[in-house]
Amino acid sequence: MAGKRYTTKFSLVLSTFVVLALCSMILYSCGNDKPKSKTVDTKPISIKKFDTPPGADPSVSAEQGGNGFTGEGWTTYTKLIGYGDPKATKGGSISWSIPDFPATLRPIGKDENSYYTRMAQNMMYERLLQQDPVTEDYAPLLATHWKISDDKMKFTFRINPNARWADGKPVTADDYLATWKMMLDPELLTGGDEFYKENFEMPVKESMYIVSVKAKKLGWIYFDVAAGIKVLPAHYLQDDKGNMMKGKEFLEKYNYDPIPGSGPYYIKKEDVEKGRTIIMRRRSDYWAEKENWAVGMNNFDVFKTDVIQDDNLEFEKFKKGDIDVYSYNRASWWAEKSDFDDVKRGLVQKRKIFNQKPEGQSGLALNMRKEPFNDIKMREAVNKLIDFDKWNERLFFNAYKRINSFFGGTPYANPTNETFKYDLDGAIKLIEEAGFKDKNSEGYRTKNGKVLALELPFSNKSQERYLTILQEDFKKAGIKLDLKEVDGTTNFKIGNERNFTMIIANWGGQNPPSLDFNVVSKTADDPNSTNWPGYKSERVDELVKQYTVNFNKKERIPMVQEIDKILYNMYPYGYFWTAQYQRLSWQNKFGMPKWILAKGDDFYGGTDTPIFQIWWFDPAKAAAYDEAKKDNSKKIPTEETENKFWITEGKSDVLKLSDFYTK
């Protein structure tokens, strides 16, 4: 895929149930491409200010979730095996690069939906529950136990009395309540506050460690929402007078000054160099370090992110060894440039990794709110003007397939959806039916004396390769297409504000999808939703209601397939392409489990676990790497380029990751 991605997942739902949105072809470019070089202290850190004794507060009874709590009558899960390998070692650092600096580092609120911020959220903040990566069963995280009422509308959680914030204070029910209150603040400018108001009553603190949430409606998804909220510390959500902070103040105060979380990593304010670098550091006193699900995880002391705008410079820096991990976003580079000398000698490893990541949606978001794309004929015409086969053959080495679903790679994709083919005559017919019959002296079509001219913002030079072909095909149909290069942050803002006629977007997929956040009609008007085109459908809204209250997964699948058919045939996008694999290279000094990547996401995470929490620095490999760097005659063994763990061994529901730990 061309370019890198940013996510616009609604952060408050369990990972596989959230709206994951990725704009892979929109590249931020607010950063300088020459990061300053400075020595990084790689020791893990502690920002502990409060020394809270382990265990529960002695004043809390066992019945209230304190010491002596038996869990009788509650649900829990003890079989969770995380992605980590017990043979992993702690220490060292890893680095990667991104093309644009994120608009904020806040975990919630306006503009928090960049892919970097999503990844950082998962490394810094924790939910009440997590899911087994293989079975997808709920499992403890901040909460040890949970209950679902007989009517399936009240959810009660018992918070782990050992859970601690980075500053040492205990995680309690008050934190969950404060987080919830902040999410309801419309000043966060996300539109998400209405979802919580419409579907939940305010959570109730039943004790220091027990909190309950009641849904206003019956639905399988509401438990996921309640369990999936990333909890923030209440004492950081207060103003100077000790009152709950207003949303506007929250947005300003924490834009680039991250709130300490309960997770294993933390970003110090002084480690944020705007436009250039962000350093995330491992905490030396992470409360869950010895939990079964954390074994072999969170190994690097330092995770460094550099902003490098220029593709070529980024690649050269990787080849030089200045960057540890590189993702090939261009098929041509993978085919023609990925076998450089260090790869042949094993100093750099390359893999084409297949996993079960949902495909999502990508293409030209067509603003259905205004002319000319308020006319479905014009949207269909755009799809007929995209000569994907030409792109694929000339530019992509036939590495991709054209998207024909909103839910590709999942059982929710409608198998009867048509796949568009280039059809110039068909496109012209539709354009003329839309009223653009006349042409001016330059050959461009007009309607009521107005030229059919469109502007397409793009934020990466590499996109010009196929956009200029698109421009030529548009011209053949009489459409004047102006390509306008902007920086990635501007592009993101344009999309979020719906201030475009057409714009490039790529949204990540979900399995199962949480349709309330990106599919229902209301999302067309939510300022921070992923529904940039503005599609609305009463039938889709009705199907979403049925989907939400149906607890039978098999019965939900045809509902979503119908939704898929409806949305796809509205042509809100000029559909681009997708792939079911990722192309990665890395300096050969890291250890990793056999699965290399998480089951259902990109390497940098967003909904699932990033490699930066799974891999580790391997001193033996690093020593061999250093020796080979000094001596060009030395080689290091390598492995097969293709890794298919998740579509072979990992496809089984009864899989135990422990059976595949590194020997």
C-alpha positions as CSV (number, residue, x, y, z in Angstrom):
1,M,0.0,0.0,0.0
2,A,1.2,3.5,-0.7
3,G,2.0,5.6,2.2
4,K,1.5,5.2,5.9
5,R,-1.5,5.3,7.9
6,Y,-3.3,7.0,10.6
7,T,-6.1,5.5,12.6
8,T,-9.4,7.0,13.5
9,K,-10.7,4.3,15.7
10,F,-13.2,5.2,18.3
11,S,-11.0,4.6,21.2
12,L,-13.5,3.6,23.8
13,V,-14.4,0.2,22.7
14,L,-12.6,-3.1,23.0
15,S,-10.0,-3.4,20.3
16,T,-11.7,-5.7,17.9
17,F,-15.0,-3.9,18.3
18,V,-13.9,-0.4,17.7
19,V,-14.0,1.7,14.6
20,L,-10.5,1.4,13.3
21,A,-9.8,4.0,10.7
22,L,-6.6,4.3,8.8
23,C,-5.7,6.9,6.2
24,S,-2.8,5.1,4.7
25,M,-2.4,7.3,1.7
26,I,-2.7,10.6,3.6
27,L,0.7,11.5,4.8
28,Y,1.3,14.1,7.4
29,S,4.2,16.3,6.6
30,C,4.5,18.9,9.4
31,G,7.8,17.5,10.4
32,N,11.2,18.3,9.4
33,D,12.9,15.4,7.7
34,K,16.2,15.8,9.5
35,P,15.6,14.7,13.1
36,K,18.2,16.0,15.5
37,S,20.6,13.5,16.7
38,K,21.0,13.1,20.4
39,T,22.0,10.5,22.9
40,V,19.0,8.7,24.4
41,D,19.1,7.4,27.9
42,T,17.7,3.9,27.6
43,K,17.1,3.0,31.2
44,P,13.5,2.3,32.1
45,I,11.9,5.0,34.1
46,S,9.7,5.5,37.1
47,I,7.5,8.6,37.8
48,K,6.1,7.2,41.0
49,K,5.1,9.9,43.5
50,F,2.9,7.9,45.7
51,D,4.0,4.7,47.4
52,T,0.8,2.7,47.7
53,P,1.2,-0.7,49.4
54,P,0.3,-3.7,47.3
55,G,-3.1,-5.2,47.5
56,A,-6.5,-3.6,48.5
57,D,-7.2,-0.8,50.8
58,P,-7.7,-2.5,54.2
59,S,-11.0,-0.5,54.7
60,V,-12.6,-2.3,51.8
61,S,-14.3,-5.6,52.6
62,A,-14.0,-8.8,50.6
63,E,-17.6,-8.3,49.5
64,Q,-16.8,-4.9,48.1
65,G,-13.9,-6.3,46.1
66,G,-11.2,-5.9,48.8
67,N,-8.8,-8.4,50.4
68,G,-10.4,-11.8,50.7
69,F,-12.5,-11.4,47.5
70,T,-13.3,-14.9,46.3
71,G,-14.9,-14.2,42.9
72,E,-17.8,-16.4,43.7
73,G,-20.7,-15.6,41.4
74,W,-18.4,-13.6,39.1
75,T,-16.8,-14.4,35.8
76,T,-13.1,-14.4,35.1
77,Y,-10.7,-16.0,32.6
78,T,-7.4,-17.6,33.6
79,K,-6.3,-19.1,30.4
80,L,-5.0,-16.0,28.7
81,I,-1.7,-16.3,26.9
82,G,-0.6,-13.1,25.3
83,Y,1.5,-12.5,22.3
84,G,4.7,-12.4,24.3
85,D,7.4,-15.1,24.3
86,P,8.8,-16.0,27.8
87,K,12.2,-16.2,26.3
88,A,12.1,-12.5,25.5
89,T,14.6,-10.3,27.4
90,K,14.2,-6.8,28.6
91,G,16.2,-3.8,27.6
92,G,17.5,-2.0,24.5
93,S,15.6,0.1,22.1
94,I,13.9,0.0,18.8
95,S,13.1,2.8,16.3
96,W,10.9,3.5,13.4
97,S,9.7,6.5,11.4
98,I,6.5,8.2,10.5
99,P,5.9,10.8,7.8
100,D,4.0,13.3,9.9
101,F,3.9,14.4,13.5
102,P,0.6,13.6,15.2
103,A,-1.9,16.5,15.8
104,T,-2.1,15.6,19.5
105,L,-0.9,12.9,22.0
106,R,-4.2,13.0,24.0
107,P,-5.9,9.7,24.4
108,I,-9.4,11.2,23.8
109,G,-10.8,14.3,22.2
110,K,-10.4,16.2,18.9
111,D,-7.8,14.9,16.5
112,E,-6.8,12.0,18.7
113,N,-7.5,9.6,15.9
114,S,-4.0,9.5,14.3
115,Y,-2.5,6.1,13.9
116,Y,0.4,7.1,16.1
117,T,-1.9,8.3,18.9
118,R,-3.9,5.1,18.7
119,M,-0.8,3.0,19.0
120,A,0.5,5.1,21.9
121,Q,-2.9,4.8,23.7
122,N,-2.6,1.0,23.7
123,M,0.9,1.2,25.2
124,M,0.0,3.7,27.8
125,Y,-3.6,3.2,28.9
126,E,-5.5,0.2,29.8
127,R,-9.1,-1.1,29.6
128,L,-11.0,-3.0,32.1
129,L,-10.9,-6.2,30.1
130,Q,-8.9,-7.4,27.1
131,Q,-9.4,-10.4,24.8
132,D,-7.6,-13.6,24.2
133,P,-5.8,-13.0,20.9
134,V,-6.7,-16.4,19.6
135,T,-10.1,-17.4,21.2
136,E,-11.3,-13.7,21.6
137,D,-12.7,-14.6,25.0
138,Y,-12.8,-11.7,27.5
139,A,-10.0,-11.7,30.0
140,P,-8.8,-9.6,32.9
141,L,-6.8,-6.4,32.5
142,L,-7.6,-3.6,35.0
143,A,-10.6,-5.6,36.1
144,T,-10.2,-9.1,37.5
145,H,-13.8,-10.2,37.4
146,W,-17.1,-9.1,35.8
147,K,-20.8,-9.8,35.9
148,I,-23.6,-9.5,33.3
149,S,-27.1,-9.2,34.7
150,D,-29.8,-11.7,33.7
151,D,-31.4,-9.1,31.4
152,K,-27.9,-8.5,29.9
153,M,-28.1,-4.8,30.4
154,K,-26.1,-4.2,33.6
155,F,-22.4,-4.8,33.6
156,T,-20.4,-4.9,36.9
157,F,-16.6,-5.0,37.1
158,R,-14.3,-5.6,40.0
159,I,-11.1,-3.6,39.5
160,N,-7.8,-5.2,40.4
161,P,-6.7,-3.8,43.8
162,N,-3.1,-4.2,42.6
163,A,-3.6,-1.9,39.6
164,R,-1.6,1.3,39.9
165,W,-1.2,4.5,37.9
166,A,2.3,5.5,36.8
167,D,2.4,7.9,39.7
168,G,1.7,5.2,42.2
169,K,-1.9,5.9,43.0
170,P,-4.3,3.0,42.9
171,V,-6.8,2.6,40.0
172,T,-10.3,2.8,41.5
173,A,-13.9,3.1,40.5
174,D,-13.6,6.8,40.7
175,D,-11.2,6.8,37.8
176,Y,-13.7,4.9,35.6
177,L,-16.4,7.4,36.5
178,A,-14.2,10.4,35.8
179,T,-13.2,9.0,32.5
180,W,-16.8,8.4,31.6
181,K,-17.7,12.0,32.6
182,M,-15.0,13.4,30.4
183,M,-16.1,11.4,27.4
184,L,-19.6,12.8,27.8
185,D,-18.3,16.4,27.5
186,P,-19.3,17.7,24.1
187,E,-16.3,20.1,24.2
188,L,-14.1,17.2,23.3
189,L,-15.5,17.8,19.7
190,T,-15.7,14.1,18.7
191,G,-19.4,13.6,18.5
192,G,-18.9,10.5,20.6
193,D,-20.6,11.9,23.7
194,E,-24.0,11.4,22.1
195,F,-23.4,7.6,21.8
196,Y,-22.8,7.2,25.5
197,K,-25.6,9.5,26.5
198,E,-28.1,7.6,24.2
199,N,-27.0,4.1,25.2
200,F,-25.9,4.2,28.8
201,E,-26.8,5.4,32.2
202,M,-24.1,7.0,34.2
203,P,-21.8,4.3,35.8
204,V,-22.3,3.7,39.5
205,K,-19.5,3.4,42.0
206,E,-20.5,0.5,44.2
207,S,-17.3,0.4,46.1
208,M,-13.7,1.5,45.8
209,Y,-13.1,-1.4,43.4
210,I,-16.5,-2.3,42.0
211,V,-18.2,-0.2,39.4
212,S,-21.3,-1.0,37.4
213,V,-22.7,0.4,34.1
214,K,-26.2,0.0,32.8
215,A,-27.1,0.1,29.2
216,K,-30.4,1.8,28.2
217,K,-30.9,-0.8,25.4
218,L,-30.4,-4.5,25.0
219,G,-27.4,-5.2,22.8
220,W,-24.4,-7.4,22.6
221,I,-22.0,-4.6,21.8
222,Y,-22.7,-2.5,25.0
223,F,-20.7,-4.9,27.2
224,D,-17.8,-4.5,24.9
225,V,-18.1,-0.7,25.1
226,A,-18.2,-0.6,28.8
227,A,-15.3,-3.0,29.2
228,G,-13.2,-1.4,26.5
229,I,-13.0,2.2,27.7
230,K,-9.4,3.2,28.3
231,V,-9.4,4.4,31.8
232,L,-7.8,7.7,32.8
233,P,-6.7,8.8,36.2
234,A,-9.4,11.0,37.9
235,H,-6.8,13.1,39.7
236,Y,-5.5,14.3,36.3
237,L,-8.9,15.2,35.1
238,Q,-9.4,17.9,37.8
239,D,-8.8,21.6,37.5
240,D,-6.8,23.7,39.9
241,K,-9.8,23.8,42.3
242,G,-10.3,20.1,42.4
243,N,-13.4,20.2,40.2
244,M,-13.9,18.0,37.1
245,M,-12.0,19.7,34.2
246,K,-14.0,21.0,31.3
247,G,-13.5,19.4,27.9
248,K,-12.0,22.5,26.4
249,E,-9.4,22.8,29.1
250,F,-8.6,19.1,28.8
251,L,-8.0,19.5,25.1
252,E,-5.6,22.3,25.6
253,K,-3.8,21.1,28.7
254,Y,-3.0,17.6,27.4
255,N,-2.4,18.2,23.7
256,Y,1.3,17.3,23.9
257,D,1.6,16.6,27.6
258,P,0.5,13.0,28.0
259,I,-1.5,12.0,31.1
260,P,0.3,9.2,33.0
261,G,-1.6,5.9,32.4
262,S,-1.6,2.5,34.0
263,G,0.1,0.8,31.1
264,P,3.7,-0.3,30.6
265,Y,5.0,2.8,28.7
266,Y,5.0,6.5,29.3
267,I,5.9,9.6,27.2
268,K,7.6,12.3,29.2
269,K,6.9,15.8,28.1
270,E,10.6,16.5,27.6
271,D,10.8,13.5,25.2
272,V,8.4,15.2,22.8
273,E,10.2,17.2,20.2
274,K,7.4,18.6,18.0
275,G,7.7,17.8,14.4
276,R,10.8,15.6,14.9
277,T,10.8,12.9,17.5
278,I,8.7,11.2,20.2
279,I,10.3,8.8,22.7
280,M,8.3,6.4,24.6
281,R,9.9,4.8,27.7
282,R,9.2,1.5,29.5
283,R,8.2,2.0,33.1
284,S,10.3,0.1,35.6
285,D,7.3,-0.2,38.0
286,Y,4.5,-1.4,35.8
287,W,1.9,-2.9,38.1
288,A,1.1,-5.9,35.8
289,E,4.6,-6.9,34.9
290,K,4.3,-10.4,36.3
291,E,0.8,-11.1,35.1
292,N,0.5,-14.2,32.8
293,W,-0.6,-12.0,29.9
294,A,2.3,-9.7,30.3
295,V,5.0,-12.4,30.2
296,G,7.4,-11.7,27.3
297,M,5.7,-8.4,26.5
298,N,6.8,-4.8,26.8
299,N,10.5,-5.6,26.4
300,F,12.2,-2.5,24.9
301,D,13.3,0.2,27.4
302,V,13.0,2.8,24.7
303,F,10.7,3.1,21.6
304,K,11.8,6.0,19.4
305,T,9.7,7.5,16.7
306,D,11.3,9.8,14.2
307,V,9.4,12.0,11.7
308,I,10.8,11.7,8.2
309,Q,8.7,13.2,5.5
310,D,10.6,12.1,2.5
311,D,10.2,8.5,1.4
312,N,13.6,8.2,-0.2
313,L,15.4,9.7,2.8
314,E,13.5,7.3,5.1
315,F,14.5,4.3,3.0
316,E,18.1,5.4,2.9
317,K,18.2,5.9,6.6
318,F,16.9,2.4,7.1
319,K,19.5,1.0,4.8
320,K,22.1,2.9,6.8
321,G,20.8,1.4,10.0
322,D,19.5,4.7,11.5
323,I,16.0,3.2,11.6
324,D,15.3,-0.3,12.9
325,V,12.0,-1.2,11.2
326,Y,10.8,-0.3,7.7
327,S,7.5,-1.1,6.1
328,Y,7.5,-1.3,2.3
329,N,4.5,0.8,1.2
330,R,5.4,0.6,-2.4
331,A,5.1,-2.7,-4.3
332,S,7.8,-1.5,-6.7
333,W,10.3,-0.9,-3.9
334,W,9.6,-4.3,-2.5
335,A,10.1,-5.9,-5.9
336,E,13.1,-3.9,-7.0
337,K,14.9,-2.4,-3.9
338,S,14.4,-4.7,-1.0
339,D,17.3,-7.1,-1.8
340,F,20.2,-4.7,-1.1
341,D,23.5,-6.0,0.1
342,D,22.7,-6.1,3.8
343,V,19.6,-8.2,3.1
344,K,21.7,-10.7,1.0
345,R,24.1,-11.0,3.9
346,G,21.4,-11.3,6.5
347,L,22.0,-8.1,8.4
348,V,18.6,-7.0,7.4
349,Q,15.7,-9.4,7.4
350,K,12.7,-9.1,5.0
351,R,9.4,-10.7,5.4
352,K,6.0,-10.8,3.6
353,I,3.7,-11.5,6.5
354,F,0.2,-12.7,6.2
355,N,-2.2,-12.3,9.1
356,Q,-6.0,-12.0,9.6
357,K,-6.2,-8.2,9.5
358,P,-9.6,-7.0,8.2
359,E,-9.1,-5.1,5.0
360,G,-11.1,-2.0,5.6
361,Q,-11.9,0.7,3.1
362,S,-9.6,2.9,1.0
363,G,-9.9,5.2,-2.0
364,L,-11.2,8.5,-3.0
365,A,-13.7,9.7,-0.4
366,L,-16.4,11.5,-2.4
367,N,-18.2,14.2,-0.5
368,M,-21.8,13.3,-1.0
369,R,-23.0,16.5,0.7
370,K,-22.2,18.8,-2.3
371,E,-22.0,18.9,-6.1
372,P,-21.1,17.0,-8.1
373,F,-21.0,14.0,-5.8
374,N,-24.4,14.5,-4.4
375,D,-25.4,12.8,-7.6
376,I,-24.8,9.0,-7.5
377,K,-24.2,8.9,-11.2
378,M,-21.0,11.0,-10.7
379,R,-19.8,8.8,-7.9
380,E,-20.3,5.7,-10.1
381,A,-18.6,7.4,-12.9
382,V,-15.5,8.0,-10.8
383,N,-15.3,4.3,-10.1
384,K,-15.4,3.5,-13.8
385,L,-12.6,6.0,-14.4
386,I,-10.2,4.4,-11.9
387,D,-8.1,2.1,-14.1
388,F,-6.9,-0.1,-11.3
389,D,-5.7,-2.8,-13.6
390,K,-3.3,-0.4,-15.3
391,W,-2.1,0.9,-11.9
392,N,-1.6,-2.6,-10.6
393,E,0.3,-3.7,-13.7
394,R,2.4,-0.6,-14.2
395,L,3.1,0.4,-10.7
396,F,2.2,-2.3,-8.2
397,F,3.6,-5.5,-9.8
398,N,0.1,-6.9,-9.6
399,A,0.5,-7.1,-5.9
400,Y,-3.0,-5.9,-5.0
401,K,-6.6,-6.5,-5.6
402,R,-9.3,-3.9,-6.0
403,I,-11.6,-3.3,-3.0
404,N,-15.2,-4.4,-3.4
405,S,-16.5,-4.3,0.2
406,F,-16.6,-2.2,3.3
407,F,-15.7,-5.4,5.3
408,G,-13.2,-7.2,3.2
409,G,-11.2,-10.0,4.7
410,T,-14.1,-10.9,7.1
411,P,-17.2,-13.0,6.9
412,Y,-19.2,-9.7,6.8
413,A,-18.2,-8.9,3.2
414,N,-21.0,-9.4,0.7
415,P,-19.7,-11.9,-1.8
416,T,-22.0,-10.6,-4.5
417,N,-20.6,-7.1,-4.6
418,E,-19.4,-6.1,-8.1
419,T,-15.8,-5.3,-8.6
420,F,-15.4,-2.2,-10.8
421,K,-13.5,-2.3,-14.0
422,Y,-12.3,0.7,-16.0
423,D,-15.0,1.8,-18.4
424,L,-14.5,5.2,-20.0
425,D,-17.6,5.0,-22.2
426,G,-19.8,4.0,-19.3
427,A,-18.3,6.8,-17.2
428,I,-19.0,9.4,-19.9
429,K,-22.6,8.2,-20.2
430,L,-23.1,8.6,-16.5
431,I,-21.5,12.1,-16.5
432,E,-23.7,13.2,-19.3
433,E,-26.8,11.8,-17.5
434,A,-25.7,13.9,-14.6
435,G,-26.1,17.0,-16.7
436,F,-22.5,17.6,-17.9
437,K,-23.2,17.3,-21.6
438,D,-21.5,20.4,-23.0
439,K,-17.8,20.9,-23.4
440,N,-15.7,24.1,-23.4
441,S,-12.9,24.9,-25.8
442,E,-10.4,22.9,-23.7
443,G,-12.6,19.8,-23.8
444,Y,-13.8,20.0,-20.2
445,R,-17.4,19.4,-19.5
446,T,-19.7,22.1,-18.3
447,K,-23.1,22.4,-16.6
448,N,-24.9,25.7,-16.5
449,G,-21.7,27.3,-17.7
450,K,-19.7,25.9,-14.9
451,V,-16.7,23.7,-15.7
452,L,-16.5,20.3,-14.2
453,A,-13.3,20.8,-12.2
454,L,-12.3,19.0,-9.1
455,E,-9.5,19.4,-6.7
456,L,-7.8,16.4,-5.1
457,P,-5.5,17.0,-2.1
458,F,-2.7,14.5,-1.6
459,S,0.2,14.5,0.9
460,N,2.8,12.2,-0.5
461,K,4.9,12.4,-3.6
462,S,4.6,8.7,-4.2
463,Q,0.9,9.1,-4.8
464,E,1.6,11.2,-7.9
465,R,2.4,8.0,-9.7
466,Y,-1.2,6.8,-9.9
467,L,-2.9,10.2,-9.4
468,T,-1.4,11.5,-12.7
469,I,-2.8,8.4,-14.5
470,L,-6.1,9.2,-12.8
471,Q,-5.8,12.8,-13.9
472,E,-5.4,11.6,-17.5
473,D,-8.4,9.3,-17.4
474,F,-10.5,12.0,-15.8
475,K,-9.5,14.4,-18.7
476,K,-10.6,11.8,-21.3
477,A,-14.0,11.9,-19.7
478,G,-13.9,15.7,-19.7
479,I,-13.2,16.3,-16.0
480,K,-10.5,18.7,-15.0
481,L,-8.6,17.3,-12.0
482,D,-6.2,19.5,-10.1
483,L,-3.8,17.7,-7.8
484,K,-2.9,19.8,-4.8
485,E,-0.1,18.6,-2.5
486,V,-0.6,19.5,1.2
487,D,1.0,18.3,4.4
488,G,-0.5,15.3,6.1
489,T,-1.9,17.2,9.1
490,T,-3.7,19.6,6.8
491,N,-5.1,16.7,4.8
492,F,-6.4,15.1,7.9
493,K,-8.0,18.3,9.1
494,I,-9.6,18.8,5.7
495,G,-11.1,15.3,5.9
496,N,-12.3,15.6,9.5
497,E,-13.9,19.0,8.8
498,R,-15.5,17.6,5.5
499,N,-13.9,20.5,3.7
500,F,-13.3,18.7,0.4
501,T,-14.9,17.5,-2.7
502,M,-12.8,14.4,-3.0
503,I,-9.9,13.3,-0.8
504,I,-7.8,10.2,-0.4
505,A,-8.6,8.1,2.6
506,N,-8.0,4.5,3.8
507,W,-9.8,3.2,6.8
508,G,-8.8,0.0,8.7
509,G,-11.3,-2.8,9.1
510,Q,-13.0,-4.4,12.0
511,N,-14.0,-8.0,12.9
512,P,-16.6,-7.8,14.1
513,P,-17.6,-4.3,13.1
514,S,-18.9,-1.7,15.5
515,L,-21.4,-0.1,13.2
516,D,-22.6,2.6,15.5
517,F,-19.4,4.6,15.1
518,N,-18.9,4.7,11.3
519,V,-21.9,3.3,9.5
520,V,-25.1,4.8,10.9
521,S,-26.5,8.0,9.3
522,K,-25.6,10.1,12.3
523,T,-21.9,9.6,11.7
524,A,-22.2,11.7,8.6
525,D,-22.6,14.7,10.8
526,D,-20.2,13.7,13.6
527,P,-17.1,15.9,13.3
528,N,-14.6,13.2,14.2
529,S,-16.1,10.2,12.7
530,T,-14.7,8.2,9.7
531,N,-17.8,8.8,7.6
532,W,-16.0,11.5,5.6
533,P,-18.2,10.9,2.4
534,G,-21.4,11.5,4.4
535,Y,-23.4,8.4,3.5
536,K,-26.8,8.0,5.1
537,S,-29.4,5.2,4.8
538,E,-32.5,4.5,6.7
539,R,-32.3,0.8,5.8
540,V,-28.7,0.7,7.1
541,D,-29.8,2.4,10.3
542,E,-32.6,-0.2,10.8
543,L,-30.2,-3.1,10.1
544,V,-27.7,-1.7,12.6
545,K,-30.4,-1.7,15.3
546,Q,-31.2,-5.3,14.6
547,Y,-27.5,-6.1,14.5
548,T,-26.9,-4.5,17.9
549,V,-29.6,-6.5,19.7
550,N,-29.0,-9.9,18.1
551,F,-26.7,-12.0,20.3
552,N,-26.2,-14.7,17.6
553,K,-23.1,-14.0,15.6
554,K,-24.2,-16.2,12.7
555,E,-27.4,-14.3,12.4
556,R,-25.6,-11.0,12.5
557,I,-23.4,-11.8,9.5
558,P,-26.1,-11.6,6.8
559,M,-27.3,-8.3,8.3
560,V,-23.9,-6.8,7.8
561,Q,-23.6,-8.3,4.4
562,E,-26.8,-6.5,3.4
563,I,-25.3,-3.3,4.9
564,D,-22.2,-3.9,2.9
565,K,-24.2,-4.2,-0.3
566,I,-26.1,-1.0,0.4
567,L,-23.1,1.1,1.3
568,Y,-20.9,-0.2,-1.5
569,N,-23.5,0.5,-4.1
570,M,-23.9,4.1,-2.9
571,Y,-20.3,4.6,-4.2
572,P,-19.2,6.9,-1.4
573,Y,-15.6,6.1,-2.5
574,G,-13.7,5.7,-5.6
575,Y,-12.5,2.3,-4.5
576,F,-8.8,1.6,-4.5
577,W,-6.9,-1.5,-3.5
578,T,-6.0,-3.8,-0.6
579,A,-3.6,-6.6,0.4
580,Q,-3.8,-9.3,3.0
581,Y,-0.1,-9.1,4.0
582,Q,2.5,-6.6,5.2
583,R,6.0,-6.2,3.9
584,L,8.5,-5.5,6.6
585,S,12.3,-5.3,6.9
586,W,14.3,-4.8,10.1
587,Q,17.8,-4.7,11.3
588,N,18.7,-8.2,12.4
589,K,19.2,-7.6,16.1
590,F,15.7,-8.4,17.4
591,G,14.0,-11.5,18.8
592,M,10.4,-12.2,18.1
593,P,7.9,-15.0,18.4
594,K,7.0,-17.1,15.3
595,W,3.9,-15.0,14.6
596,I,6.0,-11.9,14.2
597,L,2.8,-9.7,14.1
598,A,-0.4,-9.7,16.0
599,K,-3.3,-11.6,14.6
600,G,-5.5,-8.8,13.3
601,D,-3.6,-5.6,12.7
602,D,-0.8,-3.8,11.1
603,F,2.7,-4.0,12.6
604,Y,2.2,-0.8,14.5
605,G,-1.0,-1.7,16.1
606,G,-4.0,0.4,16.7
607,T,-6.6,-2.2,17.6
608,D,-4.2,-5.1,18.2
609,T,-0.7,-5.2,19.7
610,P,2.2,-3.5,17.9
611,I,5.5,-5.3,17.3
612,F,7.0,-2.8,19.7
613,Q,5.4,-4.7,22.5
614,I,6.0,-8.2,21.2
615,W,9.6,-8.1,19.9
616,W,12.8,-7.8,22.0
617,F,16.4,-6.7,21.6
618,D,18.5,-9.8,21.3
619,P,22.1,-9.2,22.5
620,A,23.5,-12.3,20.6
621,K,21.9,-11.2,17.4
622,A,23.0,-7.7,17.9
623,A,26.6,-8.8,18.5
624,A,26.6,-10.8,15.2
625,Y,25.0,-7.9,13.5
626,D,27.7,-5.5,14.7
627,E,30.5,-8.0,13.6
628,A,29.0,-8.3,10.2
629,K,28.7,-4.5,9.9
630,K,32.5,-4.3,10.4
631,D,33.3,-7.3,8.2
632,N,31.7,-7.4,4.7
633,S,32.7,-11.0,4.3
634,K,30.4,-12.2,7.1
635,K,26.9,-13.4,6.6
636,I,24.0,-14.1,9.1
637,P,21.5,-16.9,8.5
638,T,18.1,-15.8,7.4
639,E,14.6,-17.5,7.0
640,E,11.9,-17.8,4.4
641,T,10.6,-14.5,3.2
642,E,7.0,-15.4,3.6
643,N,5.5,-15.9,7.0
644,K,2.0,-17.4,7.1
645,F,1.6,-18.3,10.7
646,W,-1.8,-16.6,11.1
647,I,-3.3,-18.3,8.1
648,T,-1.9,-21.7,8.9
649,E,-1.3,-22.5,12.5
650,G,-2.9,-19.4,13.8
651,K,-6.2,-20.0,12.0
652,S,-7.3,-22.6,14.5
653,D,-9.5,-21.5,17.4
654,V,-7.9,-24.1,19.7
655,L,-4.4,-22.8,19.1
656,K,-2.2,-22.3,22.1
657,L,0.5,-19.7,21.4
658,S,2.6,-21.3,24.0
659,D,3.1,-24.3,21.6
660,F,5.0,-22.0,19.3
661,Y,7.3,-20.2,21.7
662,T,10.8,-19.7,20.4
663,K,12.8,-22.8,21.2
